[in-house]
Amino acid sequence: MTAAGGAWNASIVSEYVQVKDDTYVAFGLGSVISQARPTATSRCFAAGVLTMAVSVVLINRLFWKRLFRLAERKYSLNA
């Protein structure tokens, strides 16, 4: 779960990259958040952060929690 979260964070961050005078932008939530921050469009920034937070909570509740319980039952070392 931690590795999947780290991969998701890396993909969000890599959507907007500045190297010297070049800027590389991919379509996605990370680029929306990154582009809204320096231009002070607080509504767009807040909407992006809120979308990300809601997505994380929903994925954790609906997917990871069930998967963790299944793995705990199936691979438990308790007798």
Secondary structure, 3 states (H helix, E strand, C coil): CHHHHHHHHHHHHCCEEEECCEEEECCCHHHHHHHHCCCCCHHHHHHHHHHHHHHHHHHHHHHHHHHHHHHHHHCCCCC
